[in-house]
């Protein structure tokens, strides 16, 4: 029992060995027990005004330690241990608005292409015509259609800042991917 004239904070260190032994018996792990004792002392220090002088300081500290241990235990039951981030990685889903923003960027870039480049990409890419059919429709040589399509795709990739093989429009439909030459066209 402590006297009324003694500050209970002065006696906290006297109870550390007993607190540590109790914490080890609860936690079963020295490192976790030391953390538990530290949490207990911090809580006791910050709430010392709630301690009733003249009562049993050790019992008060043991109660704080015990309550802290069981609170942490309940909290950990609800948590998933994921030190490598594997579980969190499976929960991640890219927001749908990214696809809409990328599509808007694609449309702006597509509108900046020359008429000939847009035309050939629409015919060969989006509409699925062969190079030969597109050449016949536009009245130019097959090689010209292939060259325009290649230059138009390269220009689009440049305007969109894409690296080789990078997906320009996440979740894009096949027609958009065909325009960019990313399907089997």
KOLBA-261877 format. One record per atom (N, C-alpha, C, O): atom name; chain; z, x, y; residue number from 1; residue in one letter. Coordinates in steps of 0.1 Angstrom, whole numbers, plus 5000, padded with zeros to 4 digits. Each point is the difference from the previous one (the first is absolute). Layout:
KOLBA-261877
> CA,A,Z,X,Y,NUM,A
...
end
This chain:
KOLBA-261877
> N,A,5000,5008,4988,1,X
> CA,A,5000,4992,5012,1,X
> C,A,5000,5009,5012,1,X
> O,A,5006,5010,5001,1,X
> N,A,4987,4985,5009,2,X
> CA,A,4999,5008,5013,2,X
> C,A,5010,4994,5010,2,X
> O,A,5003,4988,4999,2,X
> N,A,5001,5020,5010,3,X
> CA,A,5009,4995,5010,3,X
> C,A,4992,4995,5012,3,X
> O,A,4988,5002,5001,3,X
> N,A,5019,4990,5007,4,X
> CA,A,4993,4993,5011,4,X
> C,A,4995,5010,5011,4,X
> O,A,4991,4998,5007,4,X
> N,A,5016,5014,4994,5,X
> CA,A,4997,5009,5010,5,X
> C,A,4988,5010,4996,5,X
> O,A,4995,5007,5009,5,X
> N,A,5001,4993,4978,6,X
> CA,A,4990,5009,4996,6,X
> C,A,4987,4993,5000,6,X
> O,A,4998,4989,4996,6,X
> N,A,4992,5019,5009,7,X
> CA,A,4986,4994,5001,7,X
> C,A,4994,5001,4985,7,X
> O,A,5000,5011,4994,7,X
> N,A,4996,4978,5001,8,X
> CA,A,4994,5000,4986,8,X
> C,A,4989,5009,4998,8,X
> O,A,4997,5005,4989,8,X
> N,A,4995,4998,5022,9,X
> CA,A,4989,5009,4998,9,X
> C,A,5004,5014,4996,9,X
> O,A,4993,5008,4994,9,X
> N,A,5019,4996,5011,10,X
> CA,A,5006,5013,4996,10,X
> C,A,5003,5001,4985,10,X
> O,A,5000,5011,4995,10,X
> N,A,5001,4978,4998,11,X
> CA,A,5004,5000,4986,11,X
> C,A,4988,4998,4991,11,X
> O,A,5001,5001,4988,11,X
> N,A,4987,4996,5017,12,X
> CA,A,4988,4998,4992,12,X
> C,A,4997,5011,4991,12,X
> O,A,4997,4998,4988,12,X
> N,A,5004,5015,5016,13,X
> CA,A,4997,5011,4992,13,X
> C,A,5009,5001,4988,13,X
> O,A,4996,5006,4990,13,X
> N,A,5017,4990,5012,14,X
> CA,A,5009,5000,4989,14,X
> C,A,4996,4992,4988,14,X
> O,A,5004,5003,4988,14,X
> N,A,4988,4987,5014,15,X
> CA,A,4996,4991,4989,15,X
> C,A,4986,5003,4994,15,X
> O,A,4995,4993,4991,15,X
> N,A,4998,5017,5014,16,X
> CA,A,4987,5004,4995,16,X
> C,A,5000,5003,4985,16,X
> O,A,4991,4995,4994,16,X
> N,A,5018,5013,5001,17,X
> CA,A,4999,5003,4985,17,X
> C,A,5001,4987,4992,17,X
> O,A,4993,4998,4990,17,X
> N,A,5016,4993,5013,18,X
> CA,A,5002,4988,4993,18,X
> C,A,4988,4991,5001,18,X
> O,A,4995,4993,4991,18,X
> N,A,4999,5006,5022,19,X
> CA,A,4988,4992,5002,19,X
> C,A,4988,5006,4992,19,X
> O,A,4992,4992,4994,19,X
> N,A,5007,5021,5005,20,X
> CA,A,4989,5006,4993,20,X
> C,A,5001,4997,4985,20,X
> O,A,4991,4997,4994,20,X
> N,A,5021,5004,5001,21,X
> CA,A,5003,4997,4985,21,X
> C,A,4996,4986,4997,21,X
> O,A,4994,4997,4990,21,X
> N,A,5010,4994,5019,22,X
> CA,A,4997,4985,4998,22,X
> C,A,4985,4998,5001,22,X
> O,A,4994,4993,4992,22,X
> N,A,5000,5014,5018,23,X
> CA,A,4985,4998,5002,23,X
> C,A,4992,5005,4987,23,X
> O,A,4991,4994,4996,23,X
> N,A,5014,5018,4999,24,X
> CA,A,4993,5005,4988,24,X
> C,A,5002,4991,4988,24,X
> O,A,4990,4998,4993,24,X
> N,A,5021,4995,5006,25,X
> CA,A,5003,4991,4989,25,X
> C,A,4991,4988,5001,25,X
> O,A,4995,4994,4990,25,X
> N,A,5002,5002,5023,26,X
> CA,A,4991,4988,5002,26,X
> C,A,4985,5004,4998,26,X
> O,A,4993,4993,4993,26,X
> N,A,5003,5017,5014,27,X
> CA,A,4986,5004,5001,27,X
> C,A,4995,5008,4988,27,X
> O,A,4989,4998,4996,27,X
> N,A,5020,5009,4997,28,X
> CA,A,4996,5008,4989,28,X
> C,A,4991,5012,5003,28,X
> O,A,4994,5006,4991,28,X
> N,A,5006,4997,5022,29,X
> CA,A,4991,5011,5004,29,X
> C,A,5007,5006,5012,29,X
> O,A,5003,4993,5010,29,X
> N,A,4999,5020,4990,30,X
> CA,A,5007,5007,5010,30,X
> C,A,4993,4999,5014,30,X
> O,A,5007,4998,5010,30,X
> N,A,4980,5004,4990,31,X
> CA,A,4993,4999,5012,31,X
> C,A,5001,4986,5007,31,X
> O,A,5002,4999,5012,31,X
> N,A,4996,4991,4980,32,X
> CA,A,5001,4986,5004,32,X
> C,A,5015,4997,5005,32,X
> O,A,5002,4993,5010,32,X
> N,A,5007,5013,4983,33,X
> CA,A,5014,4998,5003,33,X
> C,A,5003,5006,5014,33,X
> O,A,5007,4994,5008,33,X
> N,A,4988,5018,4994,34,X
> CA,A,5002,5007,5013,34,X
> C,A,4994,4991,5011,34,X
> O,A,5006,4999,5011,34,X
> N,A,4982,4996,4987,35,X
> CA,A,4994,4991,5010,35,X
> C,A,5009,4988,5003,35,X
> O,A,5002,4995,5011,35,X
> N,A,5003,4999,4978,36,X
> CA,A,5009,4989,5001,36,X
> C,A,5013,5002,5008,36,X
> O,A,5004,4992,5008,36,X
> N,A,5002,5020,4989,37,X
> CA,A,5012,5004,5008,37,X
> C,A,4996,5002,5014,37,X
> O,A,5008,4996,5009,37,X
> N,A,4981,5010,4994,38,X
> CA,A,4996,5002,5014,38,X
> C,A,4998,4987,5007,38,X
> O,A,5004,4998,5011,38,X
> N,A,4989,4992,4982,39,X
> CA,A,4998,4987,5006,39,X
> C,A,5013,4993,5003,39,X
> O,A,5002,4993,5010,39,X
> N,A,5008,5009,4980,40,X
> CA,A,5013,4994,5002,40,X
> C,A,5007,5005,5012,40,X
> O,A,5006,4993,5008,40,X
> N,A,4994,5020,4994,41,X
> CA,A,5007,5007,5011,41,X
> C,A,4994,4995,5013,41,X
> O,A,5007,4997,5010,41,X
> N,A,4980,5003,4991,42,X
> CA,A,4993,4995,5012,42,X
> C,A,5004,4986,5003,42,X
> O,A,5003,4997,5012,42,X
> N,A,4997,4994,4978,43,X
> CA,A,5003,4986,5002,43,X
> C,A,5015,4999,5005,43,X
> O,A,5003,4993,5009,43,X
> N,A,5006,5015,4984,44,X
> CA,A,5014,5000,5004,44,X
> C,A,5002,5004,5014,44,X
> O,A,5007,4994,5008,44,X
> N,A,4986,5017,4996,45,X
> CA,A,5002,5006,5013,45,X
> C,A,4995,4990,5011,45,X
> O,A,5007,4998,5010,45,X
> N,A,4981,4996,4987,46,X
> CA,A,4995,4990,5010,46,X
> C,A,5008,4987,5001,46,X
> O,A,4999,4993,5010,46,X
> N,A,5008,5004,4979,47,X
> CA,A,5007,4987,5000,47,X
> C,A,5015,5003,5000,47,X
> O,A,5008,4991,4995,47,X
> N,A,4997,5020,5009,48,X
> CA,A,5014,5004,4999,48,X
> C,A,5009,4990,5008,48,X
> O,A,5011,4998,4996,48,X
> N,A,4983,4995,5014,49,X
> CA,A,5008,4990,5007,49,X
> C,A,5003,4988,4992,49,X
> O,A,5009,4992,5003,49,X
> N,A,4984,5006,4985,50,X
> CA,A,5003,4989,4991,50,X
> C,A,5011,5004,4990,50,X
> O,A,5006,4991,4993,50,X
> N,A,4998,5021,5006,51,X
> CA,A,5011,5004,4991,51,X
> C,A,5013,4996,5006,51,X
> O,A,5003,5003,5012,51,X
> N,A,5005,4991,4980,52,X
> CA,A,5014,4996,5004,52,X
> C,A,5010,5012,4999,52,X
> O,A,5003,5003,4988,52,X
> N,A,5001,5003,5022,53,X
> CA,A,5010,5011,4999,53,X
> C,A,5012,4995,4992,53,X
> O,A,5005,4989,5002,53,X
> N,A,5000,5020,4990,54,X
> CA,A,5012,4996,4992,54,X
> C,A,4996,4995,4986,54,X
> O,A,5009,4998,4991,54,X
> N,A,4978,5000,5007,55,X
> CA,A,4995,4995,4986,55,X
> C,A,4995,5013,4993,55,X
> O,A,4999,5011,5006,55,X
> N,A,4996,4987,4982,56,X
> CA,A,4996,5010,4991,56,X
> C,A,4985,5005,5004,56,X
> O,A,4991,4993,4997,56,X
> N,A,5008,5018,5009,57,X
> CA,A,4987,5006,5005,57,X
> C,A,4991,5003,4987,57,X
> O,A,4988,4997,5001,57,X
> N,A,5018,5008,4989,58,X
> CA,A,4992,5003,4988,58,X
> C,A,4994,4988,4994,58,X
> O,A,4989,5000,4996,58,X
> N,A,5019,4989,5003,59,X
> CA,A,4995,4988,4994,59,X
> C,A,4989,4994,5009,59,X
> O,A,4990,4995,4995,59,X
> N,A,5011,5006,5018,60,X
> CA,A,4990,4996,5010,60,X
> C,A,4987,5008,4998,60,X
> O,A,4989,4994,5000,60,X
> N,A,5012,5019,4998,61,X
> CA,A,4989,5009,4998,61,X
> C,A,4993,4997,4986,61,X
> O,A,4988,5000,4999,61,X
> N,A,5020,4998,4991,62,X
> CA,A,4995,4997,4987,62,X
> C,A,4992,4986,5000,62,X
> O,A,4990,4999,4994,62,X
> N,A,5015,4992,5014,63,X
> CA,A,4993,4987,5001,63,X
> C,A,4987,5002,5007,63,X
> O,A,4990,4994,4996,63,X
> N,A,5009,5014,5015,64,X
> CA,A,4988,5002,5007,64,X
> C,A,4990,5007,4990,64,X
> O,A,4988,4997,4999,64,X
> N,A,5017,5013,4993,65,X
> CA,A,4991,5007,4991,65,X
> C,A,4995,4991,4989,65,X
> O,A,4988,5000,4997,65,X
> N,A,5021,4992,4998,66,X
> CA,A,4995,4991,4989,66,X
> C,A,4990,4990,5005,66,X
> O,A,4990,4997,4994,66,X
> N,A,5013,4997,5018,67,X
> CA,A,4990,4990,5006,67,X
> C,A,4987,5007,5003,67,X
> O,A,4989,4993,4998,67,X
> N,A,5011,5019,5007,68,X
> CA,A,4988,5007,5003,68,X
> C,A,4992,5003,4987,68,X
> O,A,4988,4998,5000,68,X
> N,A,5019,5006,4990,69,X
> CA,A,4993,5002,4987,69,X
> C,A,4993,4988,4995,69,X
> O,A,4989,5000,4996,69,X
> N,A,5018,4989,5004,70,X
> CA,A,4994,4987,4994,70,X
> C,A,4989,4995,5010,70,X
> O,A,4991,4993,4995,70,X
> N,A,5011,5008,5017,71,X
> CA,A,4989,4996,5010,71,X
> C,A,4987,5008,4997,71,X
> O,A,4989,4995,5000,71,X
> N,A,5013,5018,4999,72,X
> CA,A,4988,5009,4997,72,X
> C,A,4994,4996,4986,72,X
> O,A,4988,5000,4999,72,X
> N,A,5020,4997,4992,73,X
> CA,A,4995,4997,4986,73,X
> C,A,4992,4987,5001,73,X
> O,A,4990,4999,4994,73,X
> N,A,5015,4991,5013,74,X
> CA,A,4993,4987,5002,74,X
> C,A,4987,5002,5007,74,X
> O,A,4989,4995,4996,74,X
> N,A,5011,5014,5014,75,X
> CA,A,4988,5003,5008,75,X
> C,A,4990,5007,4991,75,X
> O,A,4988,4997,5001,75,X
> N,A,5016,5012,4991,76,X
> CA,A,4991,5007,4991,76,X
> C,A,4994,4992,4989,76,X
> O,A,4989,5003,4996,76,X
> N,A,5018,4986,5000,77,X
> CA,A,4994,4991,4990,77,X
> C,A,4987,4993,5006,77,X
> O,A,4991,4997,4992,77,X
> N,A,5009,5001,5021,78,X
> CA,A,4989,4993,5006,78,X
> C,A,4989,5010,5004,78,X
> O,A,4989,4996,5003,78,X
> N,A,5014,5017,4996,79,X
> CA,A,4990,5010,5004,79,X
> C,A,4992,5005,4988,79,X
> O,A,5006,5000,4989,79,X
> N,A,4982,5005,5013,80,X
> CA,A,4992,5006,4990,80,X
> C,A,5000,5015,5003,80,X
> O,A,4996,5004,5011,80,X
> N,A,5008,5004,4980,81,X
> CA,A,5000,5015,5002,81,X
> C,A,4985,5004,4999,81,X
> O,A,4994,4998,4990,81,X
> N,A,5002,5009,5020,82,X
> CA,A,4985,5003,5001,82,X
> C,A,4999,5014,5008,82,X
> O,A,4994,5000,5011,82,X
> N,A,5011,5010,4983,83,X
> CA,A,5000,5013,5008,83,X
> C,A,4986,5005,5002,83,X
> O,A,4998,5007,5010,83,X
> N,A,4992,4990,4982,84,X
> CA,A,4987,5005,5001,84,X
> C,A,4991,4990,5008,84,X
> O,A,4988,5004,5002,84,X
> N,A,5017,4985,5001,85,X
> CA,A,4992,4990,5007,85,X
> C,A,4990,4992,4992,85,X
> O,A,4991,4994,5005,85,X
> N,A,5010,5008,4982,86,X
> CA,A,4990,4993,4991,86,X
> C,A,5001,4985,5000,86,X
> O,A,4990,4993,5002,86,X
> N,A,5022,5002,4998,87,X
> CA,A,5002,4986,5000,87,X
> C,A,4995,4994,5014,87,X
> O,A,4993,4990,5000,87,X
> N,A,5011,5017,5010,88,X
> CA,A,4996,4995,5014,88,X
> C,A,4985,5001,5001,88,X
> O,A,4994,4991,5007,88,X
> N,A,4999,5019,4987,89,X
> CA,A,4986,5001,5001,89,X
> C,A,4993,4988,4993,89,X
> O,A,4989,4996,5004,89,X
> N,A,5017,4999,4986,90,X
> CA,A,4994,4988,4993,90,X
> C,A,5001,4988,5008,90,X
> O,A,4993,4990,4998,90,X
> N,A,5017,5009,5011,91,X
> CA,A,5002,4988,5008,91,X
> C,A,4992,5000,5012,91,X
> O,A,4999,4989,5007,91,X
> N,A,4994,5022,4997,92,X
> CA,A,4993,5001,5012,92,X
> C,A,4986,4993,4998,92,X
> O,A,4993,5001,4990,92,X
> N,A,5004,4991,5021,93,X
> CA,A,4987,4994,5000,93,X
> C,A,4994,5002,5014,93,X
> O,A,5007,4997,5010,93,X
> N,A,4982,5008,4992,94,X
> CA,A,4994,5002,5013,94,X
> C,A,4998,4987,5006,94,X
> O,A,4995,4990,4994,94,X
> N,A,5008,5008,5019,95,X
> CA,A,4999,4988,5007,95,X
> C,A,4985,4995,5001,95,X
> O,A,4991,5008,5001,95,X
> N,A,5007,4979,4997,96,X
> CA,A,4986,4995,5000,96,X
> C,A,4993,5002,5014,96,X
> O,A,4988,5001,5000,96,X
> N,A,5020,5000,5011,97,X
> CA,A,4994,5001,5013,97,X
> C,A,4992,5013,5001,97,X
> O,A,4991,5001,5009,97,X
> N,A,5012,5009,4983,98,X
> CA,A,4993,5013,5001,98,X
> C,A,4985,4998,4996,98,X
> O,A,4991,5006,5006,98,X
> N,A,5007,4985,4984,99,X
> CA,A,4986,4997,4997,99,X
> C,A,4992,4993,5011,99,X
> O,A,4988,5003,5002,99,X
> N,A,5019,4988,5005,100,X
> CA,A,4993,4993,5011,100,X
> C,A,4997,5010,5011,100,X
> O,A,4990,4999,5006,100,X
> N,A,5020,5010,4997,101,X
> CA,A,4998,5009,5011,101,X
> C,A,4988,5010,4996,101,X
> O,A,4992,5003,5008,101,X
> N,A,5008,5001,4980,102,X
> CA,A,4989,5009,4995,102,X
> C,A,4987,4993,5001,102,X
> O,A,4990,5006,5003,102,X
> N,A,5010,4981,4993,103,X
> CA,A,4987,4993,5001,103,X
> C,A,4995,4998,5014,103,X
> O,A,4988,5001,5003,103,X
> N,A,5022,4997,5006,104,X
> CA,A,4996,4999,5014,104,X
> C,A,4994,5013,5005,104,X
> O,A,4990,5000,5008,104,X
> N,A,5016,5011,4988,105,X
> CA,A,4995,5014,5004,105,X
> C,A,4986,5001,4994,105,X
> O,A,4991,5006,5006,105,X
> N,A,5007,4990,4981,106,X
> CA,A,4987,5001,4994,106,X
> C,A,4989,4992,5008,106,X
> O,A,4989,5005,5002,106,X
> N,A,5015,4983,5001,107,X
> CA,A,4990,4991,5008,107,X
> C,A,4996,5007,5013,107,X
> O,A,4988,4999,5004,107,X
> N,A,5022,5006,5003,108,X
> CA,A,4997,5007,5013,108,X
> C,A,4990,5011,4998,108,X
> O,A,4991,5002,5007,108,X
> N,A,5012,5007,4983,109,X
> CA,A,4992,5011,4997,109,X
> C,A,4986,4996,4995,109,X
> O,A,4990,5005,5004,109,X
> N,A,5009,4984,4988,110,X
> CA,A,4987,4995,4995,110,X
> C,A,4992,4995,5011,110,X
> O,A,4988,5002,5000,110,X
> N,A,5018,4992,5010,111,X
> CA,A,4993,4994,5012,111,X
> C,A,4994,5012,5008,111,X
> O,A,4991,4997,5008,111,X
> N,A,5015,5014,4991,112,X
> CA,A,4995,5012,5008,112,X
> C,A,4988,5007,4994,112,X
> O,A,4994,5008,5007,112,X
> N,A,5003,4989,4981,113,X
> CA,A,4988,5006,4993,113,X
> C,A,4987,4994,5007,113,X
> O,A,5000,4990,5006,113,X
> N,A,4990,5018,4992,114,X
> CA,A,4987,4996,5005,114,X
> C,A,4995,4987,4992,114,X
> O,A,5005,4998,4989,114,X
> N,A,4986,4995,5017,115,X
> CA,A,4995,4988,4993,115,X
> C,A,4994,5003,4986,115,X
> O,A,5002,4993,4991,115,X
> N,A,4990,5019,5008,116,X
> CA,A,4994,5004,4988,116,X
> C,A,5011,5003,4989,116,X
> O,A,4999,4997,4988,116,X
> N,A,5012,5010,5017,117,X
> CA,A,5010,5003,4990,117,X
> C,A,5008,4988,4995,117,X
> O,A,5003,4999,4989,117,X
> N,A,5000,4992,5021,118,X
> CA,A,5007,4988,4995,118,X
> C,A,4991,4992,4991,118,X
> O,A,5005,4995,4990,118,X
> N,A,4982,5003,5013,119,X
> CA,A,4991,4993,4992,119,X
> C,A,5000,5005,4986,119,X
> O,A,5001,4992,4990,119,X
> N,A,4997,5021,5008,120,X
> CA,A,4998,5006,4987,120,X
> C,A,5014,4999,4992,120,X
> O,A,4999,4997,4988,120,X
> N,A,5012,5004,5019,121,X
> CA,A,5013,4999,4993,121,X
> C,A,5002,4985,4995,121,X
> O,A,5005,4998,4989,121,X
> N,A,4991,4993,5019,122,X
> CA,A,5001,4986,4996,122,X
> C,A,4991,4997,4989,122,X
> O,A,5004,4993,4990,122,X
> N,A,4984,5011,5010,123,X
> CA,A,4990,4998,4990,123,X
> C,A,5004,5007,4987,123,X
> O,A,5001,4993,4989,123,X
> N,A,5001,5020,5011,124,X
> CA,A,5003,5008,4988,124,X
> C,A,5014,4998,4996,124,X
> O,A,5003,4999,4988,124,X
> N,A,5006,5001,5021,125,X
> CA,A,5015,5000,4996,125,X
> C,A,5005,4986,4998,125,X
> O,A,5003,4996,4989,125,X
> N,A,4997,4996,5022,126,X
> CA,A,5007,4987,4999,126,X
> C,A,4991,4989,4992,126,X
> O,A,5006,4992,4992,126,X
> N,A,4981,5009,5010,127,X
> CA,A,4992,4990,4993,127,X
> C,A,4996,5004,4986,127,X
> O,A,4995,4991,4992,127,X
> N,A,5006,5021,5005,128,X
> CA,A,4997,5005,4986,128,X
> C,A,4985,5002,4997,128,X
> O,A,4997,5001,4988,128,X
> N,A,4995,5000,5022,129,X
> CA,A,4986,5003,4997,129,X
> C,A,4999,5015,4997,129,X
> O,A,5007,5008,5004,129,X
> N,A,4982,4995,4988,130,X
> CA,A,4997,5013,4996,130,X
> C,A,4994,5007,5012,130,X
> O,A,4996,4994,5010,130,X
> N,A,5004,5020,4990,131,X
> CA,A,4993,5007,5011,131,X
> C,A,4986,4996,5001,131,X
> O,A,4994,4999,5011,131,X
> N,A,4999,4999,4978,132,X
> CA,A,4986,4996,5000,132,X
> C,A,4998,4986,5006,132,X
> O,A,4991,4999,5008,132,X
> N,A,5018,4992,4989,133,X
> CA,A,4999,4987,5006,133,X
> C,A,5002,5000,5015,133,X
> O,A,4993,4994,5008,133,X
> N,A,5018,5014,4996,134,X
> CA,A,5003,5002,5014,134,X
> C,A,4988,5006,5008,134,X
> O,A,4997,4997,5011,134,X
> N,A,4997,5013,4982,135,X
> CA,A,4988,5007,5006,135,X
> C,A,4989,4990,5002,135,X
> O,A,4993,5000,5011,135,X
> N,A,5004,4992,4980,136,X
> CA,A,4990,4990,5001,136,X
> C,A,5003,4990,5011,136,X
> O,A,4991,4996,5008,136,X
> N,A,5021,4999,4993,137,X
> CA,A,5004,4990,5010,137,X
> C,A,4999,5006,5014,137,X
> O,A,4996,4993,5010,137,X
> N,A,5008,5020,4992,138,X
> CA,A,5000,5006,5013,138,X
> C,A,4987,5007,5004,138,X
> O,A,4998,5004,5011,138,X
> N,A,4993,4997,4979,139,X
> CA,A,4987,5007,5003,139,X
> C,A,5001,5015,5002,139,X
> O,A,4992,5005,5007,139,X
> N,A,5018,5001,4986,140,X
> CA,A,5001,5015,5001,140,X
> C,A,5000,5005,4986,140,X
> O,A,5002,4993,4990,140,X
> N,A,4997,5021,5009,141,X
> CA,A,5000,5006,4987,141,X
> C,A,5014,5000,4993,141,X
> O,A,5010,4998,5007,141,X
> N,A,4990,5002,4980,142,X
> CA,A,5013,5000,4992,142,X
> C,A,5008,5012,5005,142,X
> O,A,5012,4998,5001,142,X
> N,A,4983,5013,5001,143,X
> CA,A,5007,5012,5004,143,X
> C,A,5007,4998,5014,143,X
> O,A,5011,5005,5002,143,X
> N,A,4982,4987,5006,144,X
> CA,A,5006,4997,5014,144,X
> C,A,5012,4991,4998,144,X
> O,A,5010,5002,5007,144,X
> N,A,4989,4988,4984,145,X
> CA,A,5011,4991,4998,145,X
> C,A,5012,5008,4994,145,X
> O,A,5011,4998,5005,145,X
> N,A,4987,5011,4986,146,X
> CA,A,5010,5008,4994,146,X
> C,A,5007,5009,5010,146,X
> O,A,5012,5001,5001,146,X
> N,A,4979,5005,5007,147,X
> CA,A,5005,5009,5011,147,X
> C,A,5009,4992,5010,147,X
> O,A,5010,5005,5004,147,X
> N,A,4985,4984,5000,148,X
> CA,A,5007,4991,5010,148,X
> C,A,5014,4996,4994,148,X
> O,A,5010,5000,5007,148,X
> N,A,4989,4996,4981,149,X
> CA,A,5013,4995,4994,149,X
> C,A,5010,5011,4999,149,X
> O,A,5012,4999,5003,149,X
> N,A,4983,5013,4993,150,X
> CA,A,5009,5012,4999,150,X
> C,A,5006,5004,5013,150,X
> O,A,5012,5002,5002,150,X
> N,A,4979,4998,5009,151,X
> CA,A,5005,5004,5013,151,X
> C,A,5009,4989,5006,151,X
> O,A,5010,5004,5006,151,X
> N,A,4987,4984,4991,152,X
> CA,A,5008,4989,5005,152,X
> C,A,5014,5000,4994,152,X
> O,A,5010,4999,5007,152,X
> N,A,4991,5004,4980,153,X
> CA,A,5013,5001,4993,153,X
> C,A,5008,5012,5005,153,X
> O,A,5012,4999,5002,153,X
> N,A,4981,5012,5000,154,X
> CA,A,5006,5012,5005,154,X
> C,A,5006,4998,5014,154,X
> O,A,5011,5004,5003,154,X
> N,A,4981,4989,5005,155,X
> CA,A,5004,4997,5014,155,X
> C,A,5012,4990,5000,155,X
> O,A,5010,5003,5008,155,X
> N,A,4990,4987,4984,156,X
> CA,A,5011,4991,4999,156,X
> C,A,5013,5008,4995,156,X
> O,A,5011,4998,5006,156,X
> N,A,4988,5010,4984,157,X
> CA,A,5011,5008,4995,157,X
> C,A,5005,5009,5012,157,X
> O,A,5013,5002,5001,157,X
> N,A,4978,5004,5007,158,X
> CA,A,5004,5008,5011,158,X
> C,A,5008,4992,5010,158,X
> O,A,5010,5005,5005,158,X
> N,A,4984,4984,4999,159,X
> CA,A,5007,4991,5010,159,X
> C,A,5014,4995,4996,159,X
> O,A,5009,4998,5008,159,X
> N,A,4992,5000,4979,160,X
> CA,A,5013,4995,4994,160,X
> C,A,5009,5011,4997,160,X
> O,A,5012,4998,4996,160,X
> N,A,4984,5015,5005,161,X
> CA,A,5008,5011,4998,161,X
> C,A,5004,5002,4985,161,X
> O,A,5011,5003,4997,161,X
> N,A,4980,4993,4994,162,X
> CA,A,5002,5001,4986,162,X
> C,A,4997,5013,4993,162,X
> O,A,4991,5007,5004,162,X
> N,A,5017,4997,4987,163,X
> CA,A,4998,5012,4992,163,X
> C,A,4991,4995,4988,163,X
> O,A,4999,4989,4997,163,X
> N,A,4995,5021,4997,164,X
> CA,A,4992,4998,4988,164,X
> C,A,5007,4991,4989,164,X
> O,A,5011,5005,4996,164,X
> N,A,4984,4984,5001,165,X
> CA,A,5006,4991,4989,165,X
> C,A,5011,4992,5005,165,X
> O,A,5006,4993,4991,165,X
> N,A,4998,5007,5021,166,X
> CA,A,5011,4992,5005,166,X
> C,A,4996,4985,5001,166,X
> O,A,4989,4997,5005,166,X
> N,A,5020,4995,4992,167,X
> CA,A,4998,4985,5000,167,X
> C,A,5000,4996,5015,167,X
> O,A,5011,5000,5006,167,X
> N,A,4978,4995,5000,168,X
> CA,A,5000,4997,5014,168,X
> C,A,5007,4987,5003,168,X
> O,A,5006,4999,5011,168,X
> N,A,4993,4991,4981,169,X
> CA,A,5005,4987,5002,169,X
> C,A,5008,4996,4988,169,X
> O,A,4994,4995,4990,169,X
> N,A,5019,5007,5010,170,X
> CA,A,5008,4996,4988,170,X
> C,A,4998,4985,4997,170,X
> O,A,4999,4992,5009,170,X
> N,A,4999,5005,4978,171,X
> CA,A,4998,4986,4996,171,X
> C,A,4987,4994,5005,171,X
> O,A,4999,4988,5001,171,X
> N,A,4991,5021,5002,172,X
> CA,A,4987,4995,5005,172,X
> C,A,4993,4993,4989,172,X
> O,A,5002,5003,4988,172,X
> N,A,4989,4988,5015,173,X
> CA,A,4992,4993,4990,173,X
> C,A,4988,5010,4996,173,X
> O,A,4998,5010,5007,173,X
> N,A,4995,4986,4983,174,X
> CA,A,4990,5008,4995,174,X
> C,A,4988,5003,5010,174,X
> O,A,4994,5010,5000,174,X
> N,A,5003,4979,5008,175,X
> CA,A,4989,5002,5009,175,X
> C,A,5004,5011,5011,175,X
> O,A,4991,5008,5003,175,X
> N,A,5021,4992,5001,176,X
> CA,A,5004,5010,5010,176,X
> C,A,4999,5014,4994,176,X
> O,A,4995,5009,5006,176,X
> N,A,5010,4992,4982,177,X
> CA,A,5000,5013,4993,177,X
> C,A,4986,5004,4997,177,X
> O,A,4997,5012,5001,177,X
> N,A,4994,4978,4996,178,X
> CA,A,4986,5004,4998,178,X
> C,A,4993,5005,5012,178,X
> O,A,4992,5009,5000,178,X
> N,A,5012,4985,5012,179,X
> CA,A,4994,5005,5012,179,X
> C,A,5003,5015,5002,179,X
> O,A,4992,5007,5005,179,X
> N,A,5020,4996,4991,180,X
> CA,A,5005,5014,5002,180,X
> C,A,4995,5009,4988,180,X
> O,A,5003,5012,5000,180,X
> N,A,4991,4982,4991,181,X
> CA,A,4995,5008,4988,181,X
> C,A,5011,5004,4991,181,X
> O,A,4999,5010,4993,181,X
> N,A,5011,4982,5006,182,X
> CA,A,5012,5003,4991,182,X
> C,A,4999,4992,4987,182,X
> O,A,5010,5000,4993,182,X
> N,A,4979,4993,5005,183,X
> CA,A,4999,4993,4987,183,X
> C,A,4987,5006,4993,183,X
> O,A,4994,5010,5006,183,X
> N,A,5002,4985,4983,184,X
> CA,A,4989,5005,4993,184,X
> C,A,4987,4998,5006,184,X
> O,A,4990,5000,4992,184,X
> N,A,5008,4997,5021,185,X
> CA,A,4987,4997,5006,185,X
> C,A,4991,5012,5000,185,X
> O,A,4989,4999,5004,185,X
end
